[in-house]
Amino acid sequence: MPEILTTGLSIVLLAGVFQGSCLVFAKWTRGWAWENYWLIFSLFAYLICPWALALATVPHLGQVYAGAGGAALFWALLFGVGWGLGALTFGLGVEAVGLALGYAVILGVAATSGTLVPLIVNPPENFSWQVGAVTGLALAIMLIGVAVCSAAGRWKEKPVHEGGRSYRRGVLICVASGLLSACGNFGFAFGAGLAERARALGASPESAGNVLWALLTIPVFLCNAGYAVRLLRRNRTAVSFRKSPAWNGLMGMIMGVTWLAGMATYGAGAGRLGALGTSLGWAILMSTMVLVANALGILTGEWNGAPRQSRRQLGAGVAILLLAIAVLGYANHLRAAG
């Protein structure tokens, strides 16, 4: 394998570790509600870090945006709104069902929608029956994996009189998040002209995509911060900011920095993979995220009280998802090579 591909794959693997682990730090906050730490996370992940990274790595950033076409800016911001709702439901879904199950369901649905929607809206010219068959097989396997993972977590469900709808509601939130999270990838694809302009003005191939992260995450921040502020007022939890503010604030900041590190690192790694970035790179990213999130979920005690059968079901579901992602990567590779 050429050295540039080896380096690209290594970078994508690192991105998966960052993305799969960023929310684990929420487990170590003290006395804060979800909306407290999510507001701090959103501030760093979706506003401060993306713009700091873009300003530090992209020369003539103002000129890049000033010379961009209105269509590119419009699509980037529109998909950013969808991504913002996906990020919001991501946090709510993981909070409801845990890292292991949340990541499995969300990423399974995201991979399915992220593949199916572009094929329906804009079918590629080289989309052959062979690619279609392999893609269909991957999506069918992925939906089975999502169903198995969802069934594995039913041990958490309580009787209705004890609030038993919360688990089912959490799974539905994860499904919604998976459907909406694909908007980030769509925004990156539709805004490719901005990255090309950044390269023309002196940005390196690895950092050119940072102009898109900074733009896409503006509506993401507004969606997430707005909802968090609403909950702070409704639940009267703003006073919780007084509890261990330095430690909890540090955890929220680390969450945000780790999330952005994953996104930026993936962009750099995928760029080194060329045409394989949207196929092999995407499959490896999601696979690594699922594995890391499940490992951390188990290590932090999310499944301590689970029956043995449920643990086996979760393992089987994750294995099915990884198989589906591998098949999906192969299908995208066939399409790129066609």
C-alpha positions in Angstrom: 0.0 0.0 0.0 1.4 3.5 -0.9 2.7 5.5 2.0 0.2 8.3 1.5 -2.7 5.8 1.8 -1.2 4.2 4.9 -0.8 7.7 6.5 -4.4 8.6 5.4 -5.8 5.5 7.0 -3.9 6.1 10.2 -5.3 9.6 10.4 -8.8 8.4 9.8 -8.4 5.8 12.6 -7.3 8.6 14.9 -10.3 10.6 13.9 -12.6 7.7 14.8 -11.0 7.5 18.3 -11.6 11.2 18.9 -15.2 11.0 17.6 -16.0 7.8 19.5 -14.7 9.1 22.8 -15.7 12.8 23.0 -18.9 12.3 24.9 -17.4 10.0 27.6 -16.2 13.1 29.5 -19.8 13.9 30.3 -19.8 11.0 32.7 -17.3 12.8 34.9 -19.2 16.0 35.3 -20.3 16.7 38.9 -23.8 18.0 39.7 -24.6 19.4 36.2 -27.6 18.5 34.2 -27.4 17.6 30.5 -28.1 21.2 29.4 -25.3 22.6 31.5 -22.5 20.6 30.0 -24.1 20.5 26.5 -24.0 24.3 26.4 -20.3 24.4 27.2 -19.6 21.5 24.8 -21.5 23.3 22.0 -19.7 26.6 22.6 -16.3 25.0 22.1 -17.2 22.3 19.5 -19.4 24.3 17.2 -18.2 27.9 17.6 -14.8 28.6 19.3 -12.7 25.7 18.0 -13.9 25.6 14.3 -13.2 29.3 13.9 -9.9 29.2 15.8 -8.8 26.3 13.6 -9.9 28.1 10.4 -8.2 31.3 11.3 -5.0 29.5 12.2 -4.8 27.3 9.1 -6.5 29.0 6.2 -4.7 32.1 4.7 -7.0 34.9 3.5 -10.0 33.4 5.2 -12.1 36.5 4.6 -11.4 36.5 0.9 -12.4 32.8 0.7 -15.9 33.6 1.9 -16.2 36.9 0.1 -15.5 35.3 -3.2 -17.6 32.2 -2.7 -20.8 31.9 -4.7 -24.1 32.4 -3.0 -25.3 28.9 -3.8 -22.3 27.3 -2.0 -22.9 29.4 1.1 -26.6 28.7 1.1 -26.3 25.0 0.8 -23.6 24.9 3.5 -25.7 26.8 5.9 -28.9 24.9 5.1 -27.3 21.5 5.6 -25.7 23.0 8.7 -29.2 23.5 10.2 -30.0 19.8 9.5 -26.7 18.8 11.0 -27.4 21.0 14.0 -30.6 19.1 14.7 -28.7 15.9 14.3 -26.1 16.9 16.7 -28.7 18.0 19.3 -30.6 14.6 19.0 -27.2 12.9 19.2 -26.5 14.3 22.6 -30.1 13.6 23.8 -30.0 10.0 22.4 -26.7 9.1 24.0 -27.8 10.6 27.3 -31.0 8.4 27.1 -29.6 5.0 26.1 -25.8 5.3 26.7 -22.6 5.4 24.6 -22.6 1.8 23.4 -26.2 1.5 22.2 -26.5 5.2 21.2 -23.5 5.2 18.9 -24.5 1.8 17.4 -28.0 2.9 16.4 -27.1 6.5 15.4 -24.2 5.5 13.2 -26.0 2.6 11.6 -28.9 4.9 10.6 -26.5 7.7 9.6 -24.6 5.4 7.3 -27.8 4.1 5.7 -29.3 7.6 5.1 -26.0 9.1 4.1 -25.7 6.5 1.4 -29.3 6.2 0.3 -30.3 9.8 0.1 -27.6 10.9 -2.3 -28.3 7.9 -4.6 -32.0 8.9 -4.8 -31.5 12.7 -5.1 -28.5 12.6 -7.5 -27.7 9.1 -8.9 -24.1 9.0 -10.2 -23.6 8.2 -13.9 -21.4 5.2 -13.2 -23.9 3.6 -10.8 -24.1 0.0 -12.1 -26.4 -2.8 -11.1 -23.4 -4.4 -9.4 -22.9 -1.4 -7.2 -26.6 -1.1 -6.6 -26.8 -4.8 -5.5 -23.8 -4.5 -3.1 -25.2 -1.2 -1.7 -28.6 -2.7 -1.1 -27.0 -5.7 0.6 -25.0 -3.4 2.9 -28.1 -1.3 3.8 -30.1 -4.4 4.6 -27.3 -5.8 6.8 -27.0 -2.4 8.5 -30.7 -2.2 9.3 -30.6 -5.7 10.8 -27.6 -4.6 13.0 -29.5 -1.5 14.2 -32.5 -3.7 15.1 -30.3 -6.2 17.0 -28.6 -3.4 18.9 -31.9 -1.9 19.8 -33.2 -5.2 21.0 -30.1 -5.7 23.1 -30.8 -2.7 25.2 -34.4 -3.6 26.1 -33.2 -4.8 29.5 -33.0 -1.1 30.4 -36.7 -0.7 29.8 -38.8 -0.3 32.9 -42.6 -0.9 33.3 -44.7 1.9 32.0 -45.7 3.0 35.6 -41.9 3.5 36.3 -41.3 5.6 33.2 -40.7 2.7 30.8 -41.2 4.9 27.7 -37.9 6.6 28.2 -35.9 3.8 26.6 -38.1 3.6 23.5 -38.1 7.3 23.3 -34.3 7.3 23.5 -34.0 4.8 20.6 -36.3 6.9 18.5 -34.2 10.0 19.2 -31.1 8.0 18.1 -32.9 7.1 14.9 -33.8 10.7 14.2 -30.2 11.7 14.9 -28.9 9.2 12.5 -31.2 10.5 9.8 -30.2 14.1 10.4 -26.5 13.6 11.0 -25.9 12.8 7.3 -26.5 16.5 6.6 -22.9 17.3 7.8 -21.5 15.1 5.0 -23.9 16.6 2.5 -22.8 20.1 3.4 -19.2 19.1 3.0 -19.9 17.7 -0.4 -22.1 20.6 -1.7 -19.6 23.1 -0.3 -16.6 21.6 -2.0 -16.1 24.8 -4.0 -15.2 26.7 -0.9 -12.4 24.3 -0.1 -11.1 24.5 -3.6 -11.1 28.3 -3.3 -9.2 28.1 -0.1 -6.5 25.9 -1.7 -6.3 28.4 -4.6 -5.5 31.1 -2.0 -2.8 29.1 -0.3 -4.4 26.7 2.1 -2.9 23.2 2.2 -5.1 20.3 1.1 -5.3 19.0 4.7 -6.5 22.4 6.1 -8.7 23.6 3.2 -11.8 21.8 4.6 -11.6 23.9 7.7 -13.4 26.7 5.9 -16.4 24.4 5.7 -16.3 23.3 9.3 -16.3 26.9 10.5 -19.3 27.7 8.3 -21.3 24.5 8.8 -21.1 24.7 12.6 -22.6 28.1 12.9 -26.2 26.8 12.6 -25.1 23.7 14.6 -24.1 25.9 17.5 -27.3 28.0 17.3 -29.5 24.9 17.4 -27.7 23.2 20.3 -27.1 26.3 22.4 -30.6 27.6 21.9 -32.1 24.3 23.1 -29.7 24.1 26.0 -30.6 27.6 27.1 -34.3 26.8 26.8 -33.8 23.8 29.1 -31.8 25.9 31.6 -34.7 28.3 31.9 -37.4 25.6 32.0 -35.7 23.3 34.4 -34.1 26.2 36.4 -30.7 24.4 36.2 -28.6 27.5 35.5 -27.8 27.6 39.2 -26.0 24.3 38.7 -23.1 26.2 36.9 -22.0 27.1 40.5 -21.2 23.4 41.2 -17.6 22.6 40.5 -17.5 25.2 37.7 -13.8 24.8 36.9 -13.8 21.0 36.7 -17.1 20.7 34.9 -16.2 23.5 32.5 -12.9 21.7 31.8 -14.9 18.5 30.9 -17.2 20.4 28.6 -14.2 22.1 26.9 -12.4 18.7 26.4 -15.6 17.3 24.9 -15.7 20.1 22.4 -12.0 20.1 21.5 -12.0 16.3 21.1 -15.1 16.4 18.8 -13.6 19.1 16.6 -10.2 17.3 16.6 -12.1 14.2 15.2 -13.8 16.2 12.4 -10.6 18.1 11.4 -8.5 14.9 11.5 -11.0 13.0 9.4 -10.9 15.8 6.8 -7.1 15.6 6.6 -7.1 11.8 6.4 -9.9 11.5 3.8 -8.1 14.1 1.7 -5.0 11.9 1.6 -7.1 8.9 0.5 -8.3 10.7 -2.7 -11.3 8.9 -4.2 -11.2 6.4 -1.4 -11.9 9.1 1.2 -15.7 8.9 0.8 -15.8 5.1 0.7 -13.0 3.3 2.6 -12.3 6.4 4.8 -15.9 6.9 5.8 -16.4 3.2 6.5 -13.3 3.1 8.7 -14.3 6.2 10.6 -17.7 4.9 11.5 -16.4 1.4 12.4 -13.8 3.0 14.7 -16.4 5.2 16.3 -18.7 2.2 17.0 -15.9 0.2 18.5 -14.5 3.0 20.7 -17.9 4.1 22.0 -18.9 0.5 22.8 -15.6 -0.2 24.6 -15.9 3.0 26.7 -19.6 2.3 27.4 -18.7 -1.1 28.7 -15.6 0.1 30.7 -17.6 2.9 32.4 -20.3 0.4 33.6 -23.2 1.1 31.3 -23.8 -2.6 30.9 -22.9 -3.9 34.4 -26.4 -5.0 35.2 -27.2 -6.4 31.8 -28.2 -10.1 31.4 -25.7 -12.2 29.5 -28.0 -12.6 26.6 -28.2 -8.8 26.2 -24.5 -8.5 26.2 -24.2 -11.2 23.5 -26.9 -9.4 21.5 -25.0 -6.1 21.7 -21.8 -7.8 20.5 -23.7 -9.5 17.7 -25.3 -6.2 16.7 -22.0 -4.3 16.6 -20.4 -7.1 14.6 -23.3 -7.0 12.1 -22.9 -3.2 11.8 -19.2 -3.5 11.2 -19.9 -6.1 8.5 -22.4 -3.7 6.9 -20.0 -0.8 7.0 -17.3 -2.9 5.3 -19.7 -4.0 2.6 -20.9 -0.3 2.2 -17.2 0.8 1.8 -16.7 -1.8 -0.9 -19.8 -0.7 -2.7 -18.6 3.0 -2.6 -15.2 1.8 -3.8 -16.8 0.1 -6.8 -18.8 3.2 -7.6 -15.6 5.4 -7.4 -13.7 3.0 -9.6 -16.5 2.6 -12.1 
